[in-house]
Amino acid sequence: MTHIDFRQCWNYSQGREGLEPDRIVIHHWGADGQSHDGVVDFFTRGPGSGTSAHYVVSAGRITQICHDYDTAYHAGNWQINLRSIGIECRPEASEDDVRTVAELVRRIRSEWGNLPLSVHSDYYPTACPGRYHDLIDRINQLSQEEETDMQLTDQVTRPDGHTATVNDVLAYIDLRLERIDAVLIGGQDKKGPDGKPTGDRTNVFDEAAWNATNFARVYQALDALGKKIEDLTKLIEVGTR
């Protein structure tokens, strides 16, 4: 889950005049080549153009700049501002950009219900949101996937620092489970005092039952020995008085 940073934007109004969000409006930053931090700075360092949004999003990064329950100036229509949550998206619209936007949409909907997606140009004559015009269905689709969904081709990093695909990791787990299952069901070769196989096979369940029975006997013997030592100690104490 992507961490959401917070920096307060300059242009916003507290509250929503008693209304609640009933839609999400997708925007883009405009020209390619801008940085996430640069866009956040633009909205938070001063009044600037008089505009704002609720979130700035790029691949693997989400910065909230206006609380959902406050009104951001993003749609070019005051009534829409009062009833919407605005998301400013990286204009290059890479796959990771789109996936991060979809993750945010999913999280907003978990809080406010299944808000429909719309675009800036629905409310104001503008080219915004650029490439995202054609990605709304894709964002909706991705937003409905579970948080933990992974692709078999995704790369993961093992504890030893090496990387492998999710498919490779699952195959390795399956192999280990097969070996464990073989040991539990079929047992292993027994070895004699000389360390050589005897030709017999172990039975894990029989061995577990044997261990439980014999360990219980050992504990009983230890308890009895402890009581004898305690009685002997008392006799010694009486004899020295």
GUZA-366259 format. One record per residue: residue number from 1; residue in three letters; x, y, z of N, C-alpha, C, O in turn. Coordinates in steps of 0.2 Angstrom, whole numbers. Example, Ala and Ser with C-alpha at 12.3 -4.5 7.8 and 13.67 -1.06 7.14 Angstrom:
BEGIN
- 1	ala	66	-28	39	62	-22	39	66	-16	39	71	-17	42;
- 2	ser	64	-11	35	68	-5	36	64	0	39	67	6	40;
// end
This chain:
BEGIN
- 1	met	4	-6	0	0	0	0	4	6	0	9	7	4;
- 2	thr	3	11	-4	7	17	-5	6	22	1	0	23	2;
- 3	his	11	24	4	10	29	9	8	36	6	10	38	1;
- 4	ile	3	39	10	0	45	8	4	51	12	2	51	18;
- 5	asp	8	55	9	10	61	13	5	66	13	0	66	9;
- 6	phe	6	71	17	1	77	17	5	83	17	10	84	22;
- 7	arg	3	88	13	6	95	13	0	99	11	-4	98	6;
- 8	gln	-2	104	15	-8	108	14	-7	113	9	-2	117	8;
- 9	cys	-12	113	4	-12	118	-2	-13	125	1	-16	126	6;
- 10	trp	-12	130	-3	-13	137	-2	-21	138	-3	-24	142	1;
- 11	asn	-23	136	-9	-30	138	-11	-35	133	-9	-35	128	-13;
- 12	tyr	-39	134	-5	-45	129	-3	-50	133	2	-48	138	4;
- 13	ser	-56	130	3	-61	132	8	-62	127	13	-63	121	11;
- 14	gln	-63	129	19	-64	124	24	-71	121	23	-76	125	22;
- 15	gly	-72	115	24	-79	112	23	-81	112	16	-78	113	11;
- 16	arg	-88	109	15	-91	109	9	-98	112	9	-102	109	5;
- 17	glu	-99	116	13	-106	120	13	-111	114	15	-117	115	12;
- 18	gly	-109	109	19	-114	104	21	-115	99	16	-119	94	17;
- 19	leu	-111	99	10	-111	93	5	-106	88	7	-101	89	10;
- 20	glu	-107	83	3	-101	77	3	-99	76	-4	-103	77	-9;
- 21	pro	-93	73	-5	-91	71	-12	-96	66	-15	-98	61	-12;
- 22	asp	-97	67	-21	-101	62	-25	-98	60	-31	-101	57	-35;
- 23	arg	-92	62	-32	-88	60	-38	-81	62	-37	-79	65	-33;
- 24	ile	-77	59	-42	-70	60	-42	-68	63	-49	-70	60	-54;
- 25	val	-64	68	-49	-62	72	-55	-55	70	-56	-50	72	-52;
- 26	ile	-53	68	-62	-46	66	-64	-43	72	-68	-46	74	-73;
- 27	his	-37	74	-66	-34	80	-69	-27	77	-71	-25	71	-69;
- 28	his	-23	81	-75	-16	79	-76	-12	86	-75	-15	91	-75;
- 29	trp	-6	85	-74	-1	91	-72	0	96	-78	2	101	-77;
- 30	gly	-2	94	-84	-1	98	-90	5	95	-94	4	90	-97;
- 31	ala	10	99	-95	16	97	-99	20	91	-96	20	91	-90;
- 32	asp	22	87	-100	27	81	-98	33	84	-95	35	90	-96;
- 33	gly	37	80	-91	43	82	-88	43	85	-82	49	87	-79;
- 34	gln	37	86	-79	37	90	-72	38	84	-67	37	78	-68;
- 35	ser	41	86	-61	42	82	-55	36	82	-50	32	87	-50;
- 36	his	35	76	-47	30	76	-42	31	81	-37	26	85	-35;
- 37	asp	37	82	-34	38	87	-29	37	94	-31	35	99	-28;
- 38	gly	39	95	-38	38	102	-41	31	104	-41	29	110	-40;
- 39	val	27	99	-43	19	100	-43	17	102	-36	13	106	-35;
- 40	val	19	98	-31	16	99	-24	18	106	-22	15	109	-19;
- 41	asp	25	108	-23	27	114	-21	23	120	-25	21	125	-21;
- 42	phe	21	119	-31	17	124	-34	10	125	-31	8	131	-30;
- 43	phe	7	120	-28	1	121	-25	1	123	-18	-3	125	-15;
- 44	thr	7	122	-15	8	123	-7	12	129	-5	12	131	0;
- 45	arg	16	132	-10	20	137	-8	17	144	-8	20	149	-5;
- 46	gly	11	145	-11	8	152	-12	2	151	-16	0	146	-19;
- 47	pro	-2	157	-16	-8	157	-20	-7	155	-27	-12	152	-30;
- 48	gly	-2	157	-31	0	155	-38	-6	157	-42	-8	162	-43;
- 49	ser	-9	151	-46	-14	152	-50	-21	152	-47	-26	153	-51;
- 50	gly	-21	151	-41	-28	151	-37	-31	144	-38	-37	144	-36;
- 51	thr	-28	139	-40	-30	133	-41	-27	128	-36	-22	129	-32;
- 52	ser	-30	122	-35	-28	117	-31	-31	110	-33	-34	110	-38;
- 53	ala	-30	105	-28	-33	98	-29	-33	95	-23	-31	98	-18;
- 54	his	-35	89	-22	-35	85	-16	-29	81	-16	-26	80	-10;
- 55	tyr	-27	78	-21	-21	74	-22	-17	75	-28	-19	77	-33;
- 56	val	-10	74	-27	-5	74	-32	-3	67	-33	0	64	-27;
- 57	val	-3	64	-38	-1	56	-39	4	55	-45	3	58	-50;
- 58	ser	9	51	-43	13	48	-48	15	41	-46	13	39	-41;
- 59	ala	19	38	-50	20	31	-49	23	30	-42	29	32	-40;
- 60	gly	20	26	-38	22	25	-31	22	30	-26	24	30	-21;
- 61	arg	19	36	-28	19	42	-23	12	45	-23	9	46	-29;
- 62	ile	9	46	-17	3	50	-17	4	55	-11	6	54	-6;
- 63	thr	3	62	-13	3	67	-8	-4	70	-8	-7	73	-13;
- 64	gln	-7	70	-2	-13	74	-1	-12	81	1	-8	83	5;
- 65	ile	-15	86	-3	-14	93	-2	-20	97	1	-20	102	2;
- 66	cys	-26	93	1	-32	96	4	-36	90	7	-37	85	3;
- 67	his	-38	91	13	-42	86	16	-49	84	12	-51	89	8;
- 68	asp	-51	78	11	-57	76	8	-63	80	10	-67	82	6;
- 69	tyr	-63	82	16	-69	86	19	-69	93	18	-73	97	20;
- 70	asp	-63	96	14	-63	103	12	-63	103	5	-63	98	1;
- 71	thr	-65	109	3	-66	111	-5	-59	113	-8	-57	118	-6;
- 72	ala	-57	109	-13	-51	112	-17	-54	115	-23	-60	114	-25;
- 73	tyr	-50	119	-26	-52	123	-32	-49	120	-38	-43	122	-40;
- 74	his	-52	115	-41	-49	111	-47	-54	110	-53	-51	109	-58;
- 75	ala	-60	111	-52	-65	109	-58	-67	115	-62	-69	114	-68;
- 76	gly	-66	121	-60	-68	127	-64	-75	128	-63	-78	132	-67;
- 77	asn	-78	125	-58	-86	125	-57	-87	124	-50	-85	119	-47;
- 78	trp	-89	129	-46	-89	129	-39	-94	124	-36	-92	120	-32;
- 79	gln	-100	123	-40	-104	117	-37	-101	110	-38	-102	106	-34;
- 80	ile	-97	109	-43	-93	103	-44	-88	103	-39	-86	97	-36;
- 81	asn	-84	108	-37	-79	108	-32	-82	106	-26	-79	102	-22;
- 82	leu	-88	108	-24	-91	107	-17	-92	99	-17	-93	97	-11;
- 83	arg	-93	96	-23	-96	89	-22	-91	84	-25	-93	79	-27;
- 84	ser	-84	86	-26	-80	81	-29	-73	81	-26	-71	86	-22;
- 85	ile	-69	76	-27	-62	75	-25	-58	75	-31	-59	71	-36;
- 86	gly	-53	80	-31	-49	81	-37	-42	78	-36	-39	78	-31;
- 87	ile	-40	74	-42	-34	70	-42	-30	73	-47	-32	73	-53;
- 88	glu	-24	76	-46	-19	78	-51	-14	72	-53	-10	70	-48;
- 89	cys	-14	70	-59	-10	64	-61	-4	66	-65	-4	71	-69;
- 90	arg	1	62	-65	7	63	-69	5	62	-76	2	57	-78;
- 91	pro	6	67	-80	4	67	-87	6	62	-92	3	60	-97;
- 92	glu	13	59	-90	15	54	-95	11	47	-94	11	43	-99;
- 93	ala	7	46	-89	3	41	-88	6	34	-89	3	30	-93;
- 94	ser	11	33	-86	14	26	-87	10	21	-83	5	23	-80;
- 95	glu	11	15	-84	7	9	-81	7	10	-73	2	9	-70;
- 96	asp	13	12	-71	14	12	-63	10	19	-61	7	19	-56;
- 97	asp	10	24	-65	6	30	-63	-1	28	-63	-4	30	-58;
- 98	val	-4	24	-68	-11	23	-68	-12	18	-62	-18	19	-59;
- 99	arg	-8	13	-61	-9	9	-55	-10	13	-49	-14	11	-44;
- 100	thr	-5	18	-48	-6	21	-41	-12	26	-41	-15	26	-36;
- 101	val	-14	29	-47	-20	32	-47	-26	28	-45	-30	29	-41;
- 102	ala	-26	22	-48	-31	17	-46	-32	15	-39	-37	14	-36;
- 103	glu	-26	14	-36	-25	12	-29	-28	18	-25	-32	17	-20;
- 104	leu	-27	24	-27	-30	30	-23	-37	30	-24	-41	31	-19;
- 105	val	-40	29	-30	-47	29	-31	-50	23	-27	-56	24	-24;
- 106	arg	-47	17	-26	-50	12	-22	-50	14	-15	-55	13	-11;
- 107	arg	-45	18	-12	-45	20	-5	-50	25	-4	-53	25	1;
- 108	ile	-51	30	-9	-56	35	-8	-63	32	-8	-67	34	-4;
- 109	arg	-64	27	-12	-71	24	-12	-72	20	-6	-78	19	-4;
- 110	ser	-67	17	-3	-68	13	3	-70	18	9	-73	16	14;
- 111	glu	-69	24	8	-71	29	13	-77	33	11	-82	34	16;
- 112	trp	-78	34	5	-84	38	3	-89	35	-1	-94	38	-3;
- 113	gly	-88	28	-3	-93	24	-7	-91	24	-14	-85	27	-16;
- 114	asn	-94	21	-18	-92	20	-25	-93	26	-29	-97	27	-34;
- 115	leu	-89	31	-28	-89	37	-32	-87	36	-39	-82	33	-41;
- 116	pro	-91	39	-44	-90	38	-51	-84	43	-53	-83	48	-50;
- 117	leu	-80	40	-58	-75	44	-61	-77	49	-66	-81	47	-70;
- 118	ser	-74	55	-66	-76	60	-71	-69	63	-73	-64	62	-70;
- 119	val	-69	68	-78	-63	71	-80	-64	79	-80	-70	81	-80;
- 120	his	-59	82	-80	-59	90	-79	-63	93	-85	-67	97	-84;
- 121	ser	-62	90	-91	-65	93	-97	-73	92	-97	-77	94	-101;
- 122	asp	-75	87	-92	-83	87	-92	-86	93	-89	-92	94	-90;
- 123	tyr	-82	97	-86	-85	103	-82	-82	110	-85	-85	115	-83;
- 124	tyr	-77	109	-89	-73	116	-91	-70	114	-97	-67	109	-98;
- 125	pro	-70	119	-102	-67	118	-109	-59	118	-108	-56	123	-108;
- 126	thr	-56	112	-108	-49	111	-107	-47	104	-110	-51	100	-111;
- 127	ala	-40	104	-111	-38	97	-113	-36	93	-108	-35	87	-109;
- 128	cys	-37	95	-102	-36	91	-96	-41	86	-95	-47	88	-96;
- 129	pro	-39	80	-94	-33	77	-91	-29	73	-96	-25	68	-95;
- 130	gly	-28	76	-103	-24	73	-107	-24	66	-109	-30	63	-110;
- 131	arg	-19	62	-108	-19	54	-109	-24	51	-105	-27	45	-107;
- 132	tyr	-26	54	-99	-31	50	-95	-38	50	-97	-42	46	-95;
- 133	his	-39	54	-103	-46	53	-106	-47	46	-108	-53	44	-107;
- 134	asp	-42	43	-110	-43	36	-113	-42	31	-108	-42	25	-110;
- 135	leu	-40	33	-102	-38	28	-97	-43	27	-91	-42	23	-86;
- 136	ile	-49	30	-91	-54	30	-86	-56	23	-85	-57	21	-79;
- 137	asp	-58	19	-90	-60	12	-89	-55	8	-86	-56	4	-82;
- 138	arg	-49	9	-88	-43	5	-85	-42	7	-78	-41	2	-74;
- 139	ile	-43	13	-76	-42	15	-69	-48	12	-65	-47	9	-59;
- 140	asn	-54	12	-68	-60	9	-64	-58	1	-63	-60	-1	-58;
- 141	gln	-56	-2	-69	-54	-9	-68	-49	-11	-63	-50	-15	-59;
- 142	leu	-44	-7	-63	-38	-8	-58	-41	-7	-51	-39	-10	-46;
- 143	ser	-45	-2	-50	-47	0	-44	-51	-5	-40	-52	-5	-34;
- 144	gln	-54	-10	-44	-58	-15	-42	-54	-21	-40	-57	-26	-37;
- 145	glu	-48	-21	-41	-44	-27	-39	-42	-26	-32	-42	-21	-29;
- 146	glu	-41	-32	-29	-39	-32	-22	-32	-29	-21	-28	-29	-26;
- 147	glu	-31	-26	-15	-24	-23	-14	-18	-27	-14	-13	-25	-16;
- 148	thr	-19	-34	-13	-14	-38	-13	-13	-42	-20	-8	-46	-20;
- 149	asp	-17	-40	-25	-16	-43	-31	-9	-42	-34	-6	-36	-34;
- 150	met	-6	-47	-37	1	-47	-40	1	-51	-46	-3	-55	-47;
- 151	gln	5	-49	-51	5	-52	-57	11	-57	-56	16	-56	-53;
- 152	leu	10	-63	-60	15	-68	-60	22	-66	-62	27	-69	-60;
- 153	thr	22	-61	-66	28	-59	-69	31	-53	-65	37	-51	-66;
- 154	asp	28	-51	-59	31	-46	-55	37	-48	-51	38	-54	-50;
- 155	gln	42	-44	-51	48	-46	-47	48	-44	-40	45	-39	-38;
- 156	val	50	-49	-36	50	-48	-29	57	-49	-26	61	-53	-30;
- 157	thr	59	-46	-21	66	-47	-18	66	-52	-12	62	-51	-7;
- 158	arg	70	-57	-13	71	-62	-7	75	-59	-1	78	-54	-2;
- 159	pro	74	-62	5	78	-60	10	86	-59	9	89	-55	12;
- 160	asp	88	-64	4	96	-64	3	98	-58	-2	103	-58	-4;
- 161	gly	93	-54	-4	94	-49	-9	93	-51	-16	93	-46	-20;
- 162	his	92	-57	-18	91	-59	-25	84	-58	-27	79	-58	-22;
- 163	thr	83	-57	-33	76	-56	-35	73	-62	-39	77	-66	-42;
- 164	ala	67	-63	-39	64	-68	-43	57	-66	-45	54	-61	-42;
- 165	thr	54	-69	-50	47	-67	-51	42	-71	-46	44	-76	-43;
- 166	val	36	-68	-46	31	-71	-42	30	-79	-44	29	-83	-39;
- 167	asn	30	-80	-50	29	-87	-53	34	-91	-50	33	-97	-48;
- 168	asp	41	-89	-50	46	-93	-48	46	-95	-40	47	-100	-38;
- 169	val	44	-89	-36	43	-90	-29	37	-95	-28	38	-100	-23;
- 170	leu	32	-95	-31	26	-100	-30	28	-107	-32	27	-112	-29;
- 171	ala	32	-107	-37	35	-114	-39	39	-117	-34	39	-123	-33;
- 172	tyr	44	-113	-31	48	-115	-26	44	-117	-20	46	-122	-17;
- 173	ile	39	-113	-18	35	-115	-12	31	-122	-13	31	-126	-9;
- 174	asp	29	-123	-20	25	-129	-21	30	-135	-20	28	-140	-18;
- 175	leu	36	-134	-23	41	-140	-22	43	-141	-15	43	-147	-13;
- 176	arg	44	-136	-11	45	-137	-4	39	-141	0	40	-145	4;
- 177	leu	33	-139	-2	27	-142	1	27	-149	-1	25	-154	3;
- 178	glu	28	-151	-8	28	-158	-10	33	-162	-6	32	-168	-4;
- 179	arg	39	-159	-5	44	-163	-1	42	-164	7	43	-169	9;
- 180	ile	39	-159	9	36	-160	16	31	-165	16	31	-169	21;
- 181	asp	26	-165	11	21	-169	11	24	-176	10	21	-181	13;
- 182	ala	29	-177	6	32	-184	5	35	-187	12	34	-193	13;
- 183	val	38	-182	16	41	-184	22	35	-186	27	36	-191	31;
- 184	leu	30	-182	27	25	-183	32	21	-190	31	19	-194	35;
- 185	ile	20	-191	24	16	-197	22	20	-203	21	19	-209	24;
- 186	gly	26	-202	18	30	-208	16	36	-209	21	39	-215	21;
- 187	gly	37	-205	25	43	-205	30	50	-205	27	50	-203	21;
- 188	gln	55	-206	30	62	-206	28	65	-213	29	63	-217	33;
- 189	asp	71	-214	26	75	-220	27	78	-220	35	80	-215	37;
- 190	lys	77	-225	38	79	-226	45	87	-228	44	89	-231	40;
- 191	lys	91	-225	49	98	-227	49	100	-230	55	97	-229	61;
- 192	gly	104	-235	55	107	-239	60	112	-235	64	114	-229	62;
- 193	pro	115	-238	69	120	-235	73	126	-233	69	130	-228	71;
- 194	asp	127	-237	64	133	-235	60	132	-230	55	136	-228	51;
- 195	gly	126	-227	55	124	-221	50	122	-224	43	120	-220	39;
- 196	lys	121	-230	42	119	-233	36	112	-234	36	109	-236	41;
- 197	pro	108	-234	30	101	-235	30	100	-242	32	103	-247	30;
- 198	thr	94	-243	35	92	-250	38	87	-253	33	86	-259	33;
- 199	gly	85	-250	28	80	-252	24	73	-251	26	68	-252	22;
- 200	asp	72	-249	32	65	-247	35	64	-239	34	68	-236	33;
- 201	arg	57	-238	34	55	-231	34	52	-228	40	49	-232	44;
- 202	thr	54	-222	42	51	-219	47	44	-217	46	41	-216	40;
- 203	asn	40	-217	51	33	-214	51	32	-209	56	32	-209	62;
- 204	val	31	-203	53	31	-197	57	26	-197	62	27	-195	68;
- 205	phe	20	-199	61	14	-199	66	16	-204	71	14	-203	77;
- 206	asp	18	-210	69	20	-215	75	26	-212	79	25	-213	85;
- 207	glu	31	-209	76	36	-206	80	33	-201	85	36	-200	90;
- 208	ala	29	-197	82	26	-192	87	22	-194	93	23	-192	98;
- 209	ala	18	-200	91	15	-203	97	20	-206	102	19	-206	108;
- 210	trp	25	-209	99	30	-213	103	34	-207	108	35	-208	114;
- 211	asn	35	-202	104	39	-196	108	34	-193	114	37	-192	119;
- 212	ala	28	-193	112	23	-190	117	23	-194	123	23	-192	129;
- 213	thr	22	-201	122	21	-206	127	28	-206	131	27	-206	138;
- 214	asn	34	-207	128	40	-207	132	42	-201	135	45	-201	141;
- 215	phe	40	-195	132	42	-189	136	38	-188	142	40	-186	147;
- 216	ala	31	-191	142	27	-190	147	30	-195	153	30	-193	159;
- 217	arg	33	-200	151	36	-205	156	42	-202	159	43	-202	165;
- 218	val	46	-198	155	52	-195	158	50	-189	163	53	-189	168;
- 219	tyr	45	-185	161	43	-180	165	40	-183	172	41	-180	177;
- 220	gln	36	-188	172	34	-192	178	40	-194	182	39	-193	188;
- 221	ala	45	-197	179	50	-199	183	54	-193	186	56	-194	192;
- 222	leu	55	-188	182	58	-182	185	54	-179	191	57	-176	196;
- 223	asp	47	-179	190	43	-176	196	44	-181	202	45	-178	208;
- 224	ala	44	-187	201	45	-192	207	52	-191	210	53	-191	216;
- 225	leu	57	-190	206	64	-189	208	64	-182	212	67	-182	217;
- 226	gly	61	-177	210	61	-171	213	57	-171	220	60	-168	225;
- 227	lys	52	-175	220	49	-176	227	53	-180	232	54	-178	238;
- 228	lys	57	-185	229	62	-188	234	67	-184	236	69	-184	242;
- 229	ile	70	-180	232	75	-175	234	72	-170	239	76	-168	244;
- 230	glu	66	-168	238	63	-163	243	62	-166	250	64	-163	255;
- 231	asp	60	-173	250	59	-177	256	66	-177	260	66	-177	266;
- 232	leu	71	-179	256	78	-180	258	80	-174	261	84	-174	267;
- 233	thr	79	-168	258	81	-162	261	78	-160	267	81	-158	272;
- 234	lys	72	-162	268	68	-161	274	71	-165	280	72	-162	285;
- 235	leu	73	-171	278	76	-176	283	82	-173	286	84	-173	292;
- 236	ile	86	-170	281	93	-168	283	92	-162	287	96	-161	292;
- 237	glu	87	-157	286	86	-151	290	84	-153	297	86	-150	302;
- 238	val	80	-158	298	78	-161	304	83	-163	308	84	-162	314;
- 239	gly	88	-167	305	94	-170	308	99	-165	310	103	-167	315;
- 240	thr	99	-160	308	104	-154	310	101	-150	315	105	-145	317;
- 241	arg	95	-150	317	92	-146	322	94	-148	329	93	-145	334;
// end
